[in-house]
Amino acid sequence: MDDVEKAILISFDESGAIDSELKSQAVNFCQQIKETPSICSLCIEKLCFCKLVQVQFWCLQTLHEVIRVKYGSMSLEEKNFIRKSVFSMACLEGIDDKMCAILESPAFIKNKLAQVLVTLIYFEYPLIWSSVFVDFLPHLSKGAVVIDMFSRLLNALDDELVSMDYPRTSEEVAVAGRVKDAMRQQCVPQVVRAWYDIVSMYRTSDPEICTTVLDCMRRYISWIDIGLIVNDAFIPLLFELVLVDGLSEQLRAAAAGCVLAVVSKGMDAQSKLSLLRSLEISRVFGLISDDNDSELVSRVAALITGYAVEVLECFKRVNSEDAKVVSMKLLEEVLPTVFYVMQNCEMDAAFSIVQFLSGYVATMKTLSHLQEKQMLHISLILEVIRSQICYDPMYRNNIDILDKIGMEEEDRMMEFRKDLFVLLRNVGRVAPEVTQIFIRNSLASAIASSSDRIVEEVEAALSLLYAFGESMTDEAMRVGTGLLSELVTNLLSTRFPCHSNRLVALMYLETITRYMKFVQENTQYIPLVLAAFLDERGIHHPNIYVSRRASYLFMRIVKLLKSKLVSFIETILQSLQDKVARFTSMNFASKEPAGSEDGAYIFEAIGLLIGMEDVPLEKQSDYLSSLLTPLCQQVEAMLTNAKGLNSEESPLKIANIQQIILAINALSKGFSERLVTESRPAIGHMFKQTLDVLLQILLVFPKVEPLRTKVLSFIHRMVETLGAFVFPYLPKALEQLLAESEPKEMVGFLLLLNQLICKFSTLVHDILEEVFPAIAGRVFNAIRRADSSGPEANTEEIRELQELQKTLYTFLHVITMHGLSSVFLSPRSQDFLNSIMQLLLHTSCHHKDIITRKACVQIFIRLIKDWSARPYGEEKVPGFQSFMIETFATNCCLYSVLDKSFEFGDANTLVLFGEIVLAQKVMYEKFGDDFLVHFVSKGFSSAHCPQNLAEQYCQKLKDSDIKALKSFYQKLIENLRHQQNGSLAFR
């Protein structure tokens, strides 16, 4: 063993026994050897004399790299030597009278040799080495070892160059085209003849080599002349191999793969149809058996599904009526086997069940009348959908307790089912009656089933019914088309044996909710619906996920049925007594807090029920009092004992108060403002008392942010419920909320004021005037803090301050647009007037959000109208007019729009531009020539505006047409931009 061989062995060592330093030296030595001029000769010599696979692999890998990288710089002599040597190795020929034993090496060495040959073919075929394939063929008579090598060469050619299954460069695509064209012209018929002869000769004596040859041939069928395969010799041979028992299963499977390649061959629709018809594919149907794991069954299944796809494609593409009849006949012949394959066999990854079936259903839409056979196929499609959407029982426990594995499987199935449900809806539109019968039978058989898959079968049947509902129009659902009435009755009256399962219970409730429009028209089913939601199938289900979802769905149902439920209120309240008691009983806070979601939805449902005017006043008062009184008593008791709470009790009590507020808030949603303020003020009085109690929370727990947020939310609710009756409570509430407000809470506070202003307009003037100075002080301090914070500032804090600033702009906009701008001028607020003006000015000119800029310009427009007494009279706000003329007009109306960042191509920017033009119009109307003279003489002159354009602007401004002014001003700005070419230094 020489140094080169030793170095190669060391560099390939993975045992860890060799010193890393020595291994590194060996790798470097091998790399140096690669750079020597005689490297190719060295490699070929080693391949002839050395039997160490590591050395053989290294030599072939090196040859491959050298040819690929240095081919252009090699001498003619060196190229000839490499070509002759490598080809001799592949053909079992001697090199310089020395027999090379490469073909006795493992498969990976032979594959590497094939790769080297393909690299030579890439550079040399057909111009330099035109006879490579033809020269190889006579050597095939040497037997299996050379046939195997020839197949490896063709496979490598496909992998490395020809196949379009891998991304290729444009150069590789061009070379592949050149190689294929030359092969078609020169050697493909001889190669195909060789394949035929080999398979015929070795089918019984060496099925393994025949399998190798057929797997190789399959790759080439897509681009060689199909007549070489589809003839009286080869097709019968392939089918014979597929069908004859006793032959190797791998050989039969390989033959089926070749037939599939023939079936999938690209050609015009009419030729393809003739080909498919001639194959008599029904011969292989019988091979689909119960032994679904075998390679043969898997390949035949792929053949049958591939055939069906091609026939369907022919039906779509052929034009003549006769051809359509033929293709439909072929399709109907193969479909039953396709359906069996779909449900019982491992599917080929290239075949999409949904895509194929969707295509078939689409063809049915084109038919005026469905025949009996097609109706049967519809049933089979539905059966495939049902079997495909079934969960795997092995995940049942994981999904029921919803652990990590269960969640992943549920997410996977939700995604997987989407296309299948689209298919179901399409089937439902094509054949609604067949679909309904199938779903009814599925439901019945799933319930009666004694199999260990009952949970999955019931869930699948319910899912089918749910998804089918999405294909129905509202009208069809209301009327109860077809079997819908029977389906809904069965659904509502059935007790599933597996109802304790989370998935089944959830799908059951979702399905009932889906069909509520039918129940809305057929009120006789209401008791069944209520029973399903109120017993252990729904809100009282032992699984918390089910009971919570049931609470939400029940609230939606109440919202939909509402007045139809008046006679059931007593029953409903009785059924929900235990759930309500968790909130209303005095020992409610003893252990862990209840789930807030289900509680809120239950109280909202109750509110919607008892808040109707159809409920007599006396009963309504009793119902409401029985809920509000204990809830308020609990809050009062907790507030009274607040000081005595220890550190363990306090968080629990606070959480309980939060949930009580949530419950009351939800309950109040069912009561309209008209009912509580006009028709039944006694109900309004109860809510006022409740508000009084809940506002005490702000005094007792002034610094507990979650409680303050919940109380704020309740005040929002009461503004909508009590209307103007909420006014007496606002001063104290706002004072308490403002006392401890952080930026995040201040946002909520401003939103409350926005709601009050939008609802009551100028009626809130006095309240707003009282709180505005404190708000302005807080907000401007926070903004200054944000401006002065360094790069190390907390990003969450900055985000909160940005949100506050954004809400402030909305708040100022709401104030001005509702005629309340006088609030800015009150004695206590005037200190902040300059800060407000500067903030609005800077924002209207520079803010990155165009919508915010627009709002600020609108505020200025409204202030001009509110604060200017012109054309006659004294100035209301000293200094305001000069600020608008000298600062706002030039900076916002001119300089900001001259900036290239002001994009006229953007729709929102154009709207902002319209407001800026309107501002100029309003300033001229209110300030007259004072504005115009300054704007033209100072603003336009600094922008070097030509005199004629300035005069045109004055004329357009004086005219009443705002559209013409906007159009002219845009052209003027674009003209100035072009003239300045961005050189103007904006202030």
N, C-alpha and C positions, 0 to 999 in steps of 0.2 A: 504494500500500500504506500503510494508516494505522498508527498506533502499536500498536494492539491486534494486528494481523496480524504486525507486526515482532516484537513481544514473544513471540508464540506460536511463531514460527519459531525465534527465538533459544533459547527454553526447550526446544524439541524437538531442538536441534542436538546431534549425537553425533560430529561430525567432530573436535572438539578444537581447531578453529581459532579459536573464540570465547573471549574472555577470561572466566575463571570469575567475576569480579566482575560483569561485564556480564550473564552468564547468570543469576546470582543475582538481580540487579535485575529482569530480565525475568520470572523466576518469581514474584517478589514482586508485580510489577505485575499479572500475570495473576490472581494470588490476590485482589488488591484489586478488580479488575474483577468477579470472581465475586460479591463481596459487595454490588455495586450493585443497587438495586431493579429496574432495567430490564434485568438480565442476560439474561432469557429472550428479550426482543425483540431485543436485540443479537445473540444467538446465531442466531436464526431469520433475521435480516437477512443475517448473514455466510453462512449456509448457502445463501441464495438467490443471493448475488452473488459469493461467493469460490470459486474452483476449487482452491485450495491444500489438499491432503489433510490437512496438519497442522492447518490452521485448522478444516476440517470436523470432524476427529476431536475437537479440543479443544471445539468448540461442542456436539457431540452428547454428549460425556462430561460437560460442564458441565450441560447440560439434564437428563441422567440423574441426576446428583447432586442438582441443585436440586429436581427433582420428588420424588425419594426422600426427601430430608431435610425440604423445606419445603412439601410439598403441602398440608398442613392449614392453613397460614397464607396461602396464595395467595388472591387475589380470584377471584370467579366469572368475571370478564371475562378475567383472565390465563389461567385454566385453559382456557376456551373457545378463546382465541387459540392456545395451545400445541397443544391437541388438533387443531384445524382445520389448523394449519400443518404439523404432523408427519404427519398423515394424508394431506394433499395431496402432500407430498414422496413418500410411499410409493406413492401411486397415480398418480404422474406427472401431477398436476394443478398448475395455476398458483396462486401465492399473490399476491393483489393484482395479477392480470394478468401477473405475472412467472413464467416457467417455471423451476422449480428443477431443477438438473441432478445432484442427489445420486445418482440411480440409474445415472448414467454413471461413478460413482467406483469405486475398488477394493472388493473383497469385504468388507474389514474395516470400511469406512465404512458399507456397507449393513447389516452385522451390528450395528453400533453403533446405527443408526437403528431396527432391529428391537428392540433392547434398550430404547430409549426408549419405543417403542410398548407393549412388554410392561409397563413400569413404570406407564404410564397405565392399561392394562387391569387391573393389580393393584389400583389404587385405584378404578376407575370402572366396571368391567364386573361385572354387567349393570345395576346400578341407575342409573348416570348415563349411561354410554355403551353402551347396549344393542345398537346396530346396527353395531358396529365390523366384525364378520366379514361380515355380510350386505351392508353398504355396500361392502366390498372386492370382492366377487365380480363385479359388473358390469365393473369395471376390468380383470379378467383378459383380456378380449377385446383389450386393447391389445397383447397379445403376451408374448413370453418375458421381457422385462425386468420387467414387473409380476408375472407368475407366479413368477418367481424371488424377487422381494421378498416376495410372499405366503408362499412356502415358508420364507423366512428368518424371517418373523414367527412362523409356527407352530413352527419349530424352536427359536427363542428362547423361546417360551412354554413349550415342553417342558423345555428346559434350565434356565430361570430359575425355573420354578414347578411344573410338573406332574410331571415325572419323579421317581420315588422312588429313582433311582440315586445321588442326592446327599442329604446330611443336610439336613433341613428343620426349622425351628422349628414349634411347634404352630400359631402364627398362619399361617405359610405353608401348612401342610397344610390348614387350614380354608379359606383363600382358594382354594387349588387345587381343593378339593371344590366350592366355590361356582361357580368358573369352569367346571369340567367339567360340572356339572349344568345350568348355563345353556346351554352350547354344545350338549349333547345335545338339549335341549328346543327350541333355537331354530335352529341353523344346521348341525349336523353332517351331516344328509342332503344339504343343498345343497353343502357342501364336498366330500363324497364324490362327488357327481354331477359336480362341477367337476373333481376328480382324474380321474375316468373319461373325461370328455370330452377333457381335455387330452392324456392318454396315448393315447387313440384317435386324436386328430387329429394329434399331433406325432411319433408313434412313428418314422416314417421321415424326416420333414423336420427334426426337431430332437430327436434322441435324448437330448441332454444335458439339456434342460429336463424331459423325461420321467423321466430318472434322478433329477433333483432332486426332482420331485414324489413319486415312489415312495419315495425314502429318507425324505421327510417323512411320507408316509402310514404307513410301517412303524411309526413312533413312536406313532401314534394308535390302531392296531388293538387294542392291549391294553385300552383303556377305552371304545371306542365300540361301538354295537350291531353284533355280528358279522354279523347278517343283511344289513347294508349292503355287506359285502364278499363273504360266502359266499352267492352267488346265481348264477343262470344267466348273468349278464352279466360280473361282475368276475373270478370264478375262472377261467373259460375264457380271458379276456384275459390274466391273469397267467401261466397255463401256456403260452399261445401265445407270449408274450414270452420266457419262459424257454427254450422248446424250438426256436424258429425260428432256423435258421442265417442268417447275413448281417446280423442286427441288431447294434447296438453291444454289446460284451461287458459294459460297465458297466450298460447298461439291463437286460440279461438277469439280471445279478447282483442288481440292485436289486429286480427282480420276484421272484427267489428269496427275497430277504430279507423281502418282504411275505408270501409263502406261509409262511415260517418263523414270522412274527408271528401268522399265523392259526392255525398248528399249536400254538403255545405259549399261545394265549389261555386264560385261566382259565375253567373251567366244570365242571359236574358230570360224573362219569365216563361215564355212559351217553351224554349229548349229545356229549361229546368223542369217544367211540368212533365214533358215527355220522358225525361230521364227518371224522375221520381216514380212515374207510372210503370216504367219498364222494370224497376227493381223488385216489384212484388214483395214489399217489405213485410207483409203479413206473415211471411215464412218464419220470422224470428220472434213473433209475439209469444210463442209457446215457451221460449227460453226464460221469460220473466217468471221466476218461481219464488217459492218461500225462502230459498237460500239467498237472501238479499245481500249478504256480506261478500259473496264471491266476486272476484274480479270480472268474470264473464258477464254476470248479471248486471254489474255496474256499468260495463262498457255497452252492453246491449240496451240498457235503459237510456244511456246518453245518446245512442244511435236513434232510438225511437223518438225521444223528445226533440232531437235535432231535426229529424225528418218532419215531425209535426210542425216545427217552426218554419221550415222551408215551404211546406205545403200551404200554410197560412199566408206566408209572404206571397206565394204565387197567386192565391185567391185575390189578394189586394191589388196585385200588379197586372194580371191578365185583363185583356179588354173584351174578348169575345164571350158571349153568353155560354157557349159550349165549354170553353176552357174553365169558366167559373163553376159550371156544373161538375166537371171532372175533378177540379181541385177540392170542391166541397165534399164530393164523394170520398176522395182519398183521405180527407181530414176526418170525416165521420167514421171511416174505417179504423183509423189509428187512435182516435180520442179515448175510447174506453181503456186501452192499454196505457195511454199517457196518464189518465187519472189514477190508474192502479199504481203506476210508477211513482207518481207524485206522493202518494200516501204511504207507500211501502218500501221504497228504495232510497238509498243514499243518492242525493241529487248531484249532478255534475255542476261544478261551480260556475261554468259559463252559461248555464240555463237558468233563466229567471222565470219561476212559476207565475208570478203576478203579471209580468210583462206579456207572457204568452197568453194567459187566460184573458187579460184585459184586451189583447188584440182580437181574440176569438169573440168576446162579448161585443166588441165594437163592430164586428162584421154582422152580428145579429141585429144590431140597430138598423142596418141598411135593409133588412128583410121586412117585407110587409106583413108576413105571417110566419109564426114559428111552428114548425112541424113537431110531431110527437118525439122524434129522435132528438131534436134540438132541445126540447123541454127536458128530456132525460139528461142531456149533457149539462143543462143548467143545474139540475139536481146534483150531478156529480161535481160540478164546480163548487157548489155550496158545501158539499161534503169535504172537498179539498180544503176550502177556506176554514171550515170548522176544525179539521184535524190540525191544520197549520197554526191556528191561534191558541191551541191548547197549551197550557203551561206543562212543564215536565214535573211529574209528581215528586221527583227527588228533591226539588226545591221547596216543597209545600211548607215545611216547618220554618224554613228561613224566611219565606215570604210572609207567613202568618205573624211571626214575631218581628218581622222587618229588621233583621240584622243586616250587616254590610253586604253579605252574599245575596240576601233576599232583595235588598234595594237595587243592587246591580242587575239582578235577573229581571226584576219588575221594569226597570228603566229600559233594558234591552228589548223586552217583549213589547213594551209600549211603542218603541221605535219600529220594531219588526212588524207590528200589526197595522201600522198606518196605511201602507199600500194595500194590504189585504182588505181593510175596511172600505177603502176607496173602491176596490173591485166589487165588494159586496153591495155597495150603494148603486153601482152601475148595473149589476145583475138585478137588483131590486127595481130599477127603472125599466129594464127590458122585460122582466117577467115577475111583476109584483106578487101575483097569486102563488106561483111556484115557490117564491122566496118565503112568503108567509107560511105556507104549508110546511116547508122544510124547517123553519124556525119553531113552529108549533110542535112538530114531531121530535125535533132535537131536544126541546125543553121537556117534553113528556118522557122521552127515553132516558134522558139524563137523570130525571127525578126517580124513575123506576129502576135505574141501574143499580146493580149490586157489585159492580167492579170496584177495584181499589183506586180507580181514577175518577170516582164520582165528583169529587170537589172540582177537579179541572174541567170535567165535562159540563157540569152545571154552570160554572163560571163562563165557559166558552159559549154555551147556549144563550145565557143572559147577555153576553157581549154582542152576539149576533143580533139579538132583538134591539139592543141599544143602538148599534151602528145602523141598523135598518131604518130606525126612526129618523136618522139624519137625511135619508133620501126622500122622505115624505114631505109633501107641501103641508102648510098649516091647515088648509081646507080639507085635504084628505085625512089628516089626523083628527080634525074636529068631527068629521062625518063618520069616521071609523070604517074606512074603505076595506072591502074584502073581509079577511078574517081578523081584522084588528080588534074588534070588540071581544072576540073569543080569546085572542092572545092576551089582551090586558086583563080580562077577567081571570084567566088562568094564572097570570103573573101575580095578581093581587091576592088571590085566594089560596095560593100554594104555600105550604110550609116545607121548605127544603130541609132534608135531613142533615145537610152540612152548613146550615145557616150560621153556625158559630165561627166558621172560617172568615177571616177578615176580607179576603178578595171577593168571595161570594156575596157577603153581606153588603159590601160597598157597591158592587156592580148591580145588585138587586135594587138598592135605593136610587142609584143613578138612573137606572132604566125606568123605574116608576116616574121619576121626575121628568124624564125625557117625554113621557106620554101624557103629561098633565093637561095639555090642550084638549085631549080626548075626554078626560075626566071633567074638565070645565064645562063641556057640553052635555056630559052624561053624569049628572050629579048623583045618581044612584050608587056610583062607585066610591063616593067620598068616604063613607064609613070604613071601607076596606083600605083606602089610602091612609087614613088616620091611624088605623090599627097597625099597619105596617111600620109607620114611623114612630108610633108612641110605645109599642111593646118592645120585647127583647130583640126584635129584628132591626130596630132603629136606634132611637135615643137611649133606650135601656140595654143596648148591646153591651156585653162584658168587655169588648175591646174598645179602648179609649179612642183609637183612630176612627172607628166606625161610629161611635156615639157622637163624636164631634162633627164629623161630616154629616151625619143624620140631622144634627141640630141646624146646621147651615142650610141643608136642602129643605128641611121642614119650614124654615123661615121663608125661603123662596116660594114654597108651595102656598103658604098662608098669604103671601103678597099677591099671588096669582088668583087664588080662589076667594079670598077676603070675605065679601058680603055673603057668599054661599056657605060660610062656616058659622054664621051667627048662632044657629040652632045647636051647634056642637061645642060652643065655648065652654060650657060646664064640664063636659066630658074631657075636653082637652086640658083644662086647668087641673082637673082631678088627676089625670095621667101624669102631668108634669109637676105635681105637688112635691115629690121627693127631690126633684132637681132644683126647684125653686127654694125648697127648704134649706138646701146647702148654703144659700145666700141669706135667707131671711131668719134662720134660727139663731138664737143668742149664743149657742155654743159653736157657731160656724167657724170661729177662729181657733178652735182647740188644736187642730193638727195642721196638716199641709193645706195650702190654699187650693181651691178648685180650679179646674181648667178654665181660663178666662174666655177662650173662644166659644166653647159650647154654651157657657152661661150667657154670654152677650147675645148669641143668636136665639137662644130660648126666650130671653126677655124681649128681644126685638119682635119675635113672632107673637108673644103674648100682647105686646103693645099694639101691634097691628090689628089683633083681634078685638081687644077691649077698647081701642081708640076709635072704633067706627061709630057714626051717629045712629046706626041701626040698633045699637045696644041701648036699652033704656037707661036714663040718667042715673036712677037709683042703683041699678046693678053695676053700671060703669063706675060709680063712686065707690061702691063696695069692693069691686075687683081691684081698683087702683089703690084704695086705702090699705087693702090686705097685703099689698106688695110694698108700697112706699113706706108705710108706718114702721114695720119691723126693720126695714133697711135703714131708715133714718135713725131709729132708736139705737141700732148697733153702732152707727157712726158717732152718735152723741155719747154713747157709753165709752167708746174707745177714746174719744176726745177728752172726756172727763178724767179717764184713768191714764192719759198719755204720760203725765209726769212720773207716774209710778212704774213705768215699764222698764224692765231690765234689757240688757244688750241683746239677749236671745229672743225676747218677745217682740221687741220693737219692729224688726224687719218683717215679721209675720203679720203683725197688726197693720203695718203700712200696706203690705201686699193685699190684705183683706179689704182695707178701705178702697184701694185702687179698684178692686174687682166690683165692689158695691157701686162705686161711681160709674163704672163701665156698664153694669146691669141697669142702673137708673137711666143712664144716657140712652142705652138701647131701647129701653121700655118707652121712653118719651117720643121715639121716632114715629110711633103709630098715631100720635095726637097732632091734629092740624091746628094751626094758629087760629083759624076761624072758630073751631070747636071750643078751644080753651079760653078765648077772649070774648067771643060774641054769644054763641048759642049755649055754652055751658061754663060760665065763669067759675062755678064751684070747682070744676076740674082744674082750671087755671090756678085757683087758690092753693090747691094741693101741690102743684109744681112750684109755686112761689115759696111755700113753706119748705119744700125740699131744697130749693136753691139757697134759702136762708141757712139751712143746716150745713150744706156742703161748703158754703163760703167760709164757715168757721174753721175749716181745715187749713185755710191759708194763714189764719192767726195762730193756730196751735202748732202747725208744722211749716213754718215760713221758709225753711231752707231745704225741704225735701222735694227735689226737682220732679220726680215721677208723679207725686201727688199734685203738685202745682199744674203739671201738664194735663192731668186728667180733669182737674177742676176747670181749667181753661177750656178744654174740649166741651165740658158740660155747659159752660156759659155760652159758647158758640151755639150749642143745641137749643138752649133756652131763648136765645135771640130769635131763632126761627119759630119756636113754639109759643112763647109768651108775647112776642112782638114788643110794642111800646111799654107793656107792663114790666119789662125787665129794667126800665130806666132807674127806678129808685135803688136798685141793687148795684148799679154800675160804679158810682163814685168810689164806694168802699172796696169793691172787687178790684177795680183798676189800680187803686192805690196800693193794695196788697200785692197784686201781681207785679207792679212796677218796682216795688221796694227791693226785691232781691234778684231782679232780672239779670242774667248773664246773656251774652250775645245770642246764644241758641234760643233761649226763652224769649228774648226780645223780639225775635222773628215771629213767634207765635202770638205775642202781644200785639204787634203791628197788624197781623192778619185779622185779629179780633176787631181792632179799630176799623180796618178796611171793610169788614162785614157790616159793622154798625153804620158807617158812613154810607155804604151802598144801599143799605136797607132804609135808613131814616133820614139821610141827606142833612139838611141844615138843622134838623131837630137836635142833632148831637153837638151843635156849636159850643154850648157852654161846657159840656164834658170835655170836648176836645181842647178847648182853650185852657182848661185846667191842667190837663196832663201833658200838653205839647212841650212846654219848656223842659220838663223832666226827661221826656223822650229825646228831645234834641240834644240835651246835655250828655245823656248816656251814649247815644249813637255817635256823636262827634268825638267823644273821648275814645270810644272803641276804634273808630276809623283812624284817629291820630296814632293810636297804639299800633295798629296794623302797619301804618306807613313807616313808623320808626323802628319796627322789629327787623332784626338782622336776618342773615341767611339761616341761622340756627333755630329760628322760630318754629314752633310746633305746626306742622302742616294741617292738622285737624283744626287747630285754632284759627289758622288763616282762612281755611275753607268756611268755617262758621262766620267769620267776619265778612267774607265776601258775600255769603248768603244774606247776612244782615243788611249790607249796603244795597244789594239788589232789591230786597224787600222795602228798604227806605224809599227808593225811587218810586216804587209802586204806590207806597203810602202817600208821598207828596203829590203824585199824579192824581190819586183818588181824591185827596183834599181839594186840589184846585178844580178838578172837573165837576165837583159837587157843590161849587159856589161857597167854599169855606176858606178861601185864601186870606180872608180878614184875620184868621187865627194867627198867621205869621206876623201880623202887625200889632197884636196885643202887647201891652207894656212889658209883660214878663217874657214874651217871645222875641221881642225886637233885637235883643242881644245876639240872637242866632241868625238874624236875617242875612247879614253879610256872608256868614259861613255857608248858608243854604244857597245863596246866589252864586258864590264862587264854585261850590260843588256842582251845581246844575250846569254852570258855564263850562267847567272843565269836562264834565261828562258828555255834554252835547257836542263838544268838539273832538274829544279824543277816545271815548270809551270804545273798547273792541267789539262790544255787542251793539249792533245797529239798532235793535229794537229798543234798548235802553236809551240810546241817543235820541231816538224819535220821541220817546216819552218825555224826555227833558225839554226838547224843543216845544212840544205841545204844552208843557207847563208854562214856559215863557210866553207863548201865544196867549194863554188864558190870563196870565198875570197882566199882560199889556192891556187886555180888554177890561180886567177888573180894576186896575190901579191907575188908569189914565182917564182924566176928566175931559180930555180934548174931544172934539175940536175946540171947545170953550171951557173955561173954568180953571181953578187952581189945581196944581199937582198934588195928588193924594199922598204919594210917598216921595218925600224929598230925595233927590239923587237917583231915583229909579230910571227916569227918562234918559238922563245922561249916561247911566250905566248901560242901558240897552242900546243907545245909539253909538256910543264910543267903544264899548267893549264887546257886547254880544254880537252886534251887527257885523263888525269887521272880522272878529275871530271865528264866529260860528258860520255866519252866512257867506263869508268870502274865503278866508284863509283855509278853513277846514275842508271846504269842497274843492279848493285848488290843489290840495294834496293828492298825489297820485294814488294813495291808498284808498281814496274815496272812489269806489268802482261803480260806474254807471251801469255796468253789465249785470249787476246784482239786483234782484227784484226788491229786497228789503231796503237796499241803499237808495233805490229810486223813490220808494215811499218816504224815506227820511228826507230826501231832496225836495219832495213835494211839500213837506212841512216847513222846511227852511225857506222855500219860496213864499209860502203862505205867511210866515213870520214877517217877511219884508213887506208884504202887502198890508198886513195889519199895522206894522210900525208906521208905514206911510199914512194910513187912514187915521191913526191916533196922534202921531208926532208931526205929520205934514212935512214941510220942506226942511225942518230941522234935521230930520233923519236923512232925507234924500241928498241934501247938500253935503253933509258930512260923509255919507257912504260913498258918494261919487268922488268928492274932492280928496278925501283921505284914503279910503279903501281902494278905489279903482286906480288912483294915481300911483299908489305904492305897488300895485300889480301891473303897472305900465299898460293900462287899458287904453286903446285908441279912442280918440274923442268921438268919432262917429258911433262907435259901439256904446259908449257911455250915454250919448244922446238917445239912441234907440232904446236903451234900458229904461231911461226916465219916461219915455213915451209909453212903453209897454206897461210899466208900473202904474201909470196914471189911468190906463185903460182898465176896464172891469174884467177882462177875460184872463182868469188865473191860468188856464191851460196854455194859452199863447205865451204868457209870461214865463211859465215853467220851461217850455220848449226853447224859448229864446235864451233864457238864462243858462240852460245846459250847454247850448252852442257857444255862448259867450265864455263860460268856464273852460270848455275844451279848447277854444281858440287861445285863451290866455295861457293855458298849460303848455300848448304847443309853442307859443311865443317865448315863454319863460324857460321851457325845457327843464323844468324842475329846479331852477336856480333861485327861486324866491325863498328867502328865509322866513318861515312862518313864525309868528309870535306864539 
